Amino acid sequence: MKSHRINSWILLFVVFGGFLFFGLSENIKGPALPSMQSEFSLEESQLGVLLSLNSLGYLLACSFTSVLADKIGIKFTGILAFASMALSGVFMFLSKGYLSLTASYFLLYIGNGMLEIGLGIMAARIFTKNTGTMMNLAHFFYGLSSIGAPILGAAMMGWHLTDHQLGWRGMYLILLSLSLLPIIPSLIGRFPEEHQSEGEAASFSGLLRDPIAWLIVAVLSFGVISELAVGSWLVYYLEHAYDWSLKQSSGMLSLFFLFFTLSRLFAGPITDKIGYALSIMLFSAFSGICSFAAIFIGETGAILFAIAGIGIAPIYPTVMALLAKRHAKGVGTAITFTVTLMGIASVIGNLLIGFIIDMVNEFFGKNQGNELVGLQAGYGFIAGMAILCSLCCFFLYKMLRRARQDTVI
Protein backbone atom coordinates (compact mmCIF):
# COMPACT_ATOMS: atom_id res chain seq x y z
CA MET A 1 0.00 0.00 0.00
CA LYS A 2 2.81 2.40 0.92
CA SER A 3 4.72 1.64 -2.30
CA HIS A 4 1.52 2.21 -4.28
CA ARG A 5 1.08 5.61 -2.64
CA ILE A 6 4.70 6.54 -3.36
CA ASN A 7 4.31 5.47 -6.98
CA SER A 8 1.14 7.58 -7.27
CA TRP A 9 3.07 10.64 -6.11
CA ILE A 10 5.88 9.88 -8.57
CA LEU A 11 3.37 9.64 -11.44
CA LEU A 12 1.75 12.90 -10.37
CA PHE A 13 5.18 14.53 -10.36
CA VAL A 14 5.85 13.30 -13.90
CA VAL A 15 2.46 14.48 -15.22
CA PHE A 16 2.38 17.81 -13.39
CA GLY A 17 6.11 18.41 -13.99
CA GLY A 18 5.71 17.47 -17.65
CA PHE A 19 3.00 20.08 -18.11
CA LEU A 20 5.14 22.60 -16.20
CA PHE A 21 8.06 22.25 -18.63
CA PHE A 22 5.70 21.98 -21.60
CA GLY A 23 4.25 25.39 -20.75
CA LEU A 24 7.72 26.85 -20.30
CA SER A 25 8.97 25.63 -23.68
CA GLU A 26 5.80 26.78 -25.48
CA ASN A 27 5.57 30.31 -24.14
CA ILE A 28 9.09 31.71 -24.02
CA LYS A 29 8.79 32.34 -27.76
CA GLY A 30 6.62 35.45 -27.25
CA PRO A 31 9.47 37.79 -26.21
CA ALA A 32 11.96 35.91 -28.41
CA LEU A 33 10.10 36.31 -31.73
CA PRO A 34 10.77 40.08 -32.16
CA SER A 35 14.51 39.49 -31.58
CA MET A 36 14.54 36.62 -34.06
CA GLN A 37 12.66 38.75 -36.59
CA SER A 38 15.17 41.57 -36.19
CA GLU A 39 18.25 39.33 -36.38
CA PHE A 40 17.12 37.44 -39.48
CA SER A 41 15.11 40.32 -41.09
CA LEU A 42 11.88 38.33 -41.27
CA GLU A 43 8.50 39.50 -42.55
CA GLU A 44 5.29 38.79 -40.64
CA SER A 45 4.38 36.12 -43.17
CA GLN A 46 7.74 34.41 -42.57
CA LEU A 47 6.96 34.35 -38.85
CA GLY A 48 3.65 32.72 -39.73
CA VAL A 49 5.45 30.13 -41.87
CA LEU A 50 7.93 29.49 -39.02
CA LEU A 51 5.14 28.86 -36.53
CA SER A 52 3.21 26.74 -39.02
CA LEU A 53 6.22 24.54 -39.80
CA ASN A 54 6.70 24.14 -36.07
CA SER A 55 3.11 22.96 -35.88
CA LEU A 56 3.91 20.41 -38.60
CA GLY A 57 6.55 18.93 -36.29
CA TYR A 58 3.95 18.82 -33.55
CA LEU A 59 1.50 17.19 -35.97
CA LEU A 60 4.03 14.58 -37.05
CA ALA A 61 4.72 13.65 -33.43
CA CYS A 62 1.00 13.40 -32.65
CA SER A 63 0.52 10.96 -35.52
CA PHE A 64 3.02 8.38 -34.24
CA THR A 65 3.19 8.86 -30.46
CA SER A 66 0.27 6.57 -29.60
CA VAL A 67 1.76 3.77 -31.72
CA LEU A 68 5.19 4.43 -30.19
CA ALA A 69 3.69 4.24 -26.70
CA ASP A 70 2.20 0.83 -27.56
CA LYS A 71 5.61 -0.36 -28.82
CA ILE A 72 8.03 0.93 -26.17
CA GLY A 73 5.64 1.91 -23.38
CA ILE A 74 4.34 5.26 -22.19
CA LYS A 75 7.31 5.64 -19.79
CA PHE A 76 10.01 5.64 -22.48
CA THR A 77 7.85 7.67 -24.85
CA GLY A 78 7.79 10.45 -22.26
CA ILE A 79 11.53 10.19 -21.67
CA LEU A 80 12.20 10.47 -25.42
CA ALA A 81 9.98 13.57 -25.57
CA PHE A 82 11.87 15.31 -22.75
CA ALA A 83 15.24 14.48 -24.34
CA SER A 84 14.11 15.83 -27.75
CA MET A 85 13.09 19.14 -26.20
CA ALA A 86 16.47 19.53 -24.49
CA LEU A 87 18.34 18.68 -27.70
CA SER A 88 16.36 21.27 -29.66
CA GLY A 89 17.66 23.94 -27.27
CA VAL A 90 21.22 23.04 -28.26
CA PHE A 91 20.42 23.26 -31.98
CA MET A 92 18.58 26.54 -31.47
CA PHE A 93 21.63 28.01 -29.75
CA LEU A 94 23.79 26.97 -32.73
CA SER A 95 21.37 28.13 -35.48
CA LYS A 96 22.92 30.49 -38.03
CA GLY A 97 19.96 31.41 -40.22
CA TYR A 98 16.24 31.13 -40.87
CA LEU A 99 16.42 27.53 -42.13
CA SER A 100 18.46 26.20 -39.19
CA LEU A 101 16.23 28.12 -36.77
CA THR A 102 13.14 26.56 -38.35
CA ALA A 103 14.69 23.08 -38.16
CA SER A 104 15.48 23.58 -34.45
CA TYR A 105 11.93 24.71 -33.74
CA PHE A 106 10.67 21.75 -35.74
CA LEU A 107 12.52 19.36 -33.41
CA LEU A 108 11.21 21.22 -30.36
CA TYR A 109 7.65 20.78 -31.55
CA ILE A 110 8.20 17.10 -32.26
CA GLY A 111 9.21 16.79 -28.62
CA ASN A 112 6.24 18.90 -27.54
CA GLY A 113 3.83 16.82 -29.62
CA MET A 114 5.15 13.56 -28.19
CA LEU A 115 4.94 15.00 -24.69
CA GLU A 116 1.39 16.26 -25.11
CA ILE A 117 0.04 12.96 -26.40
CA GLY A 118 2.07 11.04 -23.83
CA LEU A 119 0.89 13.18 -20.93
CA GLY A 120 -2.69 12.94 -22.19
CA ILE A 121 -2.52 9.14 -22.19
CA MET A 122 -0.87 9.10 -18.76
CA ALA A 123 -3.46 11.45 -17.29
CA ALA A 124 -6.39 9.52 -18.78
CA ARG A 125 -5.08 6.28 -17.21
CA ILE A 126 -4.33 7.87 -13.83
CA PHE A 127 -7.32 10.22 -13.35
CA THR A 128 -10.28 7.85 -13.34
CA LYS A 129 -12.30 9.88 -10.80
CA ASN A 130 -13.22 13.60 -10.96
CA THR A 131 -11.69 13.56 -14.41
CA GLY A 132 -12.58 17.13 -15.35
CA THR A 133 -11.12 18.50 -12.12
CA MET A 134 -7.91 16.50 -12.36
CA MET A 135 -7.38 17.21 -16.07
CA ASN A 136 -7.77 20.94 -15.45
CA LEU A 137 -5.44 20.69 -12.44
CA ALA A 138 -2.80 18.92 -14.55
CA HIS A 139 -3.06 21.60 -17.21
CA PHE A 140 -2.95 24.21 -14.44
CA PHE A 141 0.77 23.49 -14.23
CA TYR A 142 1.07 24.35 -17.93
CA GLY A 143 -0.46 27.72 -17.17
CA LEU A 144 1.64 28.13 -14.02
CA SER A 145 4.89 27.98 -15.97
CA SER A 146 3.36 30.08 -18.73
CA ILE A 147 2.79 32.96 -16.31
CA GLY A 148 6.49 33.41 -15.70
CA ALA A 149 7.74 32.20 -19.09
CA PRO A 150 7.43 35.51 -21.02
CA ILE A 151 8.91 37.63 -18.22
CA LEU A 152 11.61 35.06 -17.44
CA GLY A 153 12.46 34.73 -21.14
CA ALA A 154 12.65 38.51 -21.64
CA ALA A 155 14.78 38.94 -18.48
CA MET A 156 17.19 36.13 -19.38
CA MET A 157 17.70 37.53 -22.88
CA GLY A 158 19.18 40.62 -21.21
CA TRP A 159 21.57 38.72 -18.95
CA HIS A 160 25.30 39.12 -19.57
CA LEU A 161 27.81 36.26 -19.36
CA THR A 162 31.36 37.62 -19.54
CA ASP A 163 31.19 40.26 -22.30
CA HIS A 164 28.26 38.80 -24.23
CA GLN A 165 24.53 39.15 -23.80
CA LEU A 166 22.72 35.84 -23.32
CA GLY A 167 20.11 36.73 -25.95
CA TRP A 168 17.36 34.46 -27.20
CA ARG A 169 19.84 31.70 -28.08
CA GLY A 170 21.27 31.32 -24.59
CA MET A 171 17.84 31.72 -23.04
CA TYR A 172 16.46 28.80 -25.07
CA LEU A 173 19.54 26.66 -24.34
CA ILE A 174 19.25 27.07 -20.57
CA LEU A 175 15.48 26.78 -20.22
CA LEU A 176 15.04 23.82 -22.57
CA SER A 177 17.85 21.96 -20.79
CA LEU A 178 15.57 21.89 -17.74
CA SER A 179 13.37 19.42 -19.64
CA LEU A 180 15.85 16.72 -18.63
CA LEU A 181 14.72 16.91 -14.98
CA PRO A 182 11.44 14.91 -15.29
CA ILE A 183 13.38 11.99 -16.80
CA ILE A 184 14.56 10.97 -13.32
CA PRO A 185 11.10 10.25 -11.80
CA SER A 186 10.00 8.76 -15.13
CA LEU A 187 12.68 6.09 -14.80
CA ILE A 188 11.55 5.26 -11.26
CA GLY A 189 7.76 5.26 -11.67
CA ARG A 190 5.50 2.35 -12.66
CA PHE A 191 2.94 3.51 -15.20
CA PRO A 192 -0.56 1.95 -15.37
CA GLU A 193 -1.81 -0.03 -18.32
CA GLU A 194 -4.94 0.96 -20.22
CA HIS A 195 -8.20 0.60 -18.28
CA GLN A 196 -10.60 -2.09 -19.43
CA SER A 197 -13.67 -0.43 -17.93
CA GLU A 198 -16.96 0.92 -19.11
CA GLY A 199 -16.89 3.28 -22.03
CA GLU A 200 -16.97 3.28 -25.78
CA ALA A 201 -13.94 1.68 -27.44
CA ALA A 202 -12.07 3.76 -30.00
CA SER A 203 -10.62 2.77 -33.36
CA PHE A 204 -9.44 5.01 -36.17
CA SER A 205 -11.96 3.53 -38.61
CA GLY A 206 -14.79 4.04 -36.12
CA LEU A 207 -13.75 7.59 -35.32
CA LEU A 208 -13.55 8.47 -39.02
CA ARG A 209 -17.23 7.51 -39.37
CA ASP A 210 -18.34 9.19 -36.15
CA PRO A 211 -19.80 12.72 -36.63
CA ILE A 212 -19.48 13.41 -32.90
CA ALA A 213 -15.74 12.65 -33.08
CA TRP A 214 -15.34 15.16 -35.93
CA LEU A 215 -17.30 17.77 -34.01
CA ILE A 216 -15.01 17.27 -31.00
CA VAL A 217 -12.07 17.83 -33.36
CA ALA A 218 -13.62 21.11 -34.52
CA VAL A 219 -14.25 22.28 -30.95
CA LEU A 220 -10.69 21.51 -29.86
CA SER A 221 -9.14 22.94 -33.04
CA PHE A 222 -10.84 26.33 -32.86
CA GLY A 223 -10.18 26.58 -29.13
CA VAL A 224 -6.50 25.65 -29.35
CA ILE A 225 -5.82 27.92 -32.34
CA SER A 226 -7.14 30.81 -30.25
CA GLU A 227 -5.19 29.72 -27.14
CA LEU A 228 -1.81 29.17 -28.80
CA ALA A 229 -2.07 32.24 -31.01
CA VAL A 230 -2.18 34.49 -27.95
CA GLY A 231 1.20 33.19 -26.81
CA SER A 232 2.63 33.78 -30.29
CA TRP A 233 1.05 37.11 -31.24
CA LEU A 234 -0.04 39.12 -28.18
CA VAL A 235 3.42 40.57 -27.45
CA TYR A 236 3.84 41.38 -31.15
CA TYR A 237 0.39 43.03 -31.28
CA LEU A 238 0.97 45.24 -28.24
CA GLU A 239 4.44 46.30 -29.40
CA HIS A 240 3.34 47.26 -32.91
CA ALA A 241 -0.21 48.48 -32.29
CA TYR A 242 0.39 50.55 -29.15
CA ASP A 243 4.22 51.03 -29.18
CA TRP A 244 4.51 49.20 -25.88
CA SER A 245 7.95 48.11 -24.69
CA LEU A 246 8.96 44.46 -24.67
CA LYS A 247 8.73 44.50 -20.87
CA GLN A 248 5.18 45.95 -20.89
CA SER A 249 4.00 43.57 -23.59
CA SER A 250 5.53 40.53 -21.91
CA GLY A 251 3.90 41.63 -18.65
CA MET A 252 0.47 41.64 -20.30
CA LEU A 253 1.12 38.16 -21.73
CA SER A 254 2.08 36.97 -18.27
CA LEU A 255 -1.13 38.51 -16.91
CA PHE A 256 -3.05 36.56 -19.56
CA PHE A 257 -1.44 33.38 -18.28
CA LEU A 258 -2.19 34.36 -14.68
CA PHE A 259 -5.92 34.46 -15.48
CA PHE A 260 -5.43 31.36 -17.66
CA THR A 261 -3.79 29.45 -14.80
CA LEU A 262 -6.25 30.49 -12.11
CA SER A 263 -9.09 29.47 -14.39
CA ARG A 264 -7.69 25.96 -14.75
CA LEU A 265 -7.20 25.76 -11.00
CA PHE A 266 -10.81 26.66 -10.19
CA ALA A 267 -12.78 25.70 -13.32
CA GLY A 268 -12.31 21.93 -13.03
CA PRO A 269 -15.04 21.31 -10.42
CA ILE A 270 -17.41 23.48 -12.50
CA THR A 271 -16.87 21.28 -15.56
CA ASP A 272 -17.57 18.13 -13.53
CA LYS A 273 -20.73 19.69 -12.10
CA ILE A 274 -22.42 21.29 -15.14
CA GLY A 275 -20.98 19.02 -17.84
CA TYR A 276 -18.05 19.13 -20.22
CA ALA A 277 -19.74 20.27 -23.42
CA LEU A 278 -21.78 23.02 -21.75
CA SER A 279 -18.68 24.26 -19.90
CA ILE A 280 -16.64 24.55 -23.09
CA MET A 281 -19.47 26.38 -24.86
CA LEU A 282 -19.77 29.04 -22.14
CA PHE A 283 -16.06 29.50 -21.47
CA SER A 284 -15.03 29.84 -25.13
CA ALA A 285 -17.81 32.36 -25.83
CA PHE A 286 -16.58 34.46 -22.90
CA SER A 287 -13.01 34.42 -24.27
CA GLY A 288 -14.04 35.46 -27.78
CA ILE A 289 -16.22 38.31 -26.50
CA CYS A 290 -13.39 39.64 -24.31
CA SER A 291 -10.88 39.59 -27.19
CA PHE A 292 -13.22 41.34 -29.62
CA ALA A 293 -14.01 43.97 -26.97
CA ALA A 294 -10.29 44.57 -26.39
CA ILE A 295 -9.72 45.15 -30.12
CA PHE A 296 -12.60 47.60 -30.50
CA ILE A 297 -11.94 49.54 -27.28
CA GLY A 298 -8.26 50.02 -28.07
CA GLU A 299 -5.31 50.51 -25.75
CA THR A 300 -7.46 51.37 -22.71
CA GLY A 301 -9.15 47.99 -23.03
CA ALA A 302 -5.93 45.96 -23.37
CA ILE A 303 -6.57 44.27 -20.02
CA LEU A 304 -9.40 42.37 -21.72
CA PHE A 305 -6.80 40.50 -23.78
CA ALA A 306 -5.56 39.07 -20.48
CA ILE A 307 -9.04 38.44 -19.03
CA ALA A 308 -9.84 36.35 -22.14
CA GLY A 309 -7.49 33.76 -20.66
CA ILE A 310 -10.21 32.83 -18.14
CA GLY A 311 -12.41 31.51 -20.92
CA ILE A 312 -9.86 29.86 -23.18
CA ALA A 313 -8.03 27.97 -20.40
CA PRO A 314 -10.48 25.13 -19.61
CA ILE A 315 -11.14 24.13 -23.24
CA TYR A 316 -8.24 21.75 -23.88
CA PRO A 317 -8.26 19.85 -20.55
CA THR A 318 -12.05 19.61 -20.60
CA VAL A 319 -12.00 18.10 -24.09
CA MET A 320 -9.39 15.61 -22.82
CA ALA A 321 -11.71 14.76 -19.92
CA LEU A 322 -14.57 14.29 -22.38
CA LEU A 323 -12.44 11.90 -24.48
CA ALA A 324 -11.31 9.98 -21.39
CA LYS A 325 -14.93 9.43 -20.35
CA ARG A 326 -16.27 8.68 -23.82
CA HIS A 327 -13.41 6.34 -24.79
CA ALA A 328 -12.22 4.68 -21.58
CA LYS A 329 -11.08 1.82 -23.83
CA GLY A 330 -8.71 3.04 -26.53
CA VAL A 331 -8.26 6.54 -25.12
CA GLY A 332 -4.81 6.79 -26.72
CA THR A 333 -6.37 6.25 -30.13
CA ALA A 334 -9.08 8.85 -29.45
CA ILE A 335 -6.56 11.43 -28.22
CA THR A 336 -4.24 10.78 -31.17
CA PHE A 337 -7.08 11.11 -33.68
CA THR A 338 -8.38 14.33 -32.13
CA VAL A 339 -5.07 16.04 -31.42
CA THR A 340 -3.52 15.10 -34.78
CA LEU A 341 -6.40 16.68 -36.70
CA MET A 342 -6.26 19.64 -34.31
CA GLY A 343 -2.58 19.96 -35.26
CA ILE A 344 -3.52 20.31 -38.93
CA ALA A 345 -5.89 23.13 -38.00
CA SER A 346 -3.13 24.77 -35.93
CA VAL A 347 -0.81 24.75 -38.95
CA ILE A 348 -3.45 26.49 -41.04
CA GLY A 349 -4.37 28.87 -38.21
CA ASN A 350 -0.82 30.08 -37.54
CA LEU A 351 -0.22 30.48 -41.26
CA LEU A 352 -3.40 32.49 -41.76
CA ILE A 353 -2.75 35.00 -38.96
CA GLY A 354 0.56 36.18 -40.42
CA PHE A 355 -0.83 36.37 -43.95
CA ILE A 356 -4.02 38.13 -42.80
CA ILE A 357 -1.91 40.88 -41.20
CA ASP A 358 0.23 41.24 -44.35
CA MET A 359 -2.71 41.18 -46.78
CA VAL A 360 -4.84 43.67 -44.86
CA ASN A 361 -1.87 46.00 -44.46
CA GLU A 362 -1.15 45.71 -48.16
CA PHE A 363 -4.79 46.42 -49.04
CA PHE A 364 -5.08 49.50 -46.83
CA GLY A 365 -1.54 50.70 -47.44
CA LYS A 366 1.02 49.99 -44.76
CA ASN A 367 2.79 53.28 -45.45
CA GLN A 368 -0.37 55.33 -44.95
CA GLY A 369 -0.63 54.87 -41.19
CA ASN A 370 -2.99 51.90 -41.40
CA GLU A 371 -0.75 49.17 -40.00
CA LEU A 372 -3.06 48.95 -36.99
CA VAL A 373 -5.89 47.69 -39.22
CA GLY A 374 -3.87 44.63 -40.24
CA LEU A 375 -2.99 43.85 -36.64
CA GLN A 376 -6.64 44.19 -35.62
CA ALA A 377 -7.68 41.86 -38.42
CA GLY A 378 -5.11 39.26 -37.38
CA TYR A 379 -6.13 39.38 -33.74
CA GLY A 380 -9.80 39.46 -34.72
CA PHE A 381 -9.20 36.09 -36.37
CA ILE A 382 -7.91 34.79 -33.00
CA ALA A 383 -11.06 36.04 -31.24
CA GLY A 384 -13.26 34.59 -33.97
CA MET A 385 -11.78 31.14 -33.40
CA ALA A 386 -13.01 31.20 -29.80
CA ILE A 387 -16.52 32.14 -30.95
CA LEU A 388 -16.50 29.32 -33.51
CA CYS A 389 -15.40 26.93 -30.76
CA SER A 390 -18.44 27.91 -28.71
CA LEU A 391 -20.77 27.57 -31.70
CA CYS A 392 -19.47 24.08 -32.55
CA CYS A 393 -19.83 23.07 -28.92
CA PHE A 394 -23.50 24.06 -29.01
CA PHE A 395 -24.06 21.49 -31.77
CA LEU A 396 -21.86 18.96 -29.94
CA TYR A 397 -24.03 19.37 -26.84
CA LYS A 398 -27.16 18.72 -28.91
CA MET A 399 -25.68 15.63 -30.58
CA LEU A 400 -24.48 14.14 -27.28
CA ARG A 401 -27.93 14.66 -25.78
CA ARG A 402 -29.52 13.01 -28.79
CA ALA A 403 -27.07 10.08 -28.51
CA ARG A 404 -27.91 9.80 -24.78
CA GLN A 405 -24.25 10.11 -23.80
CA ASP A 406 -25.09 11.98 -20.62
CA THR A 407 -21.81 11.19 -18.85
CA VAL A 408 -19.81 13.48 -21.15
CA ILE A 409 -22.10 16.43 -21.79
Buried (B, 14 or more C-beta within 10 A) or exposed (E): EEEEEEBBEBBBBBBBBBBBBBBBBBBBBBBBBBBBBEBBEBEBBBBBBBBBBBBBBBBBBBBBBBEBBBEEEBBBBBBBBBBBBBBBBBBBBEBEEBEEBBBBBBBBBBBBBBBBBBBBBBBBBBBBEBBBBBBBBBBBBBBBBBBBBBBBBBBBBEEEEEEEEBBBBBBBBBBBBBBBBBBBBBEEBEBBEBBEEEBBEBBEEBBEEBEBBBBBBBBBBBBBBBBBBBBBBBBBBBBBBBEBEBEBBBBBBBBBBBBBBBBBBBBBEBBBEEBBBBBBBBBBBBBBBBBBBBBEEEEEBBBBBBBBBBBBBBBBBBBBBBBBBBBBBBBBBBBBBBBBBBBBBBBBBBBBBBBBBBBBBEEBEBEEEBBBBBBBBBBBBBBBBBBBBBBBBBBBBEBBEEEEBEBBB
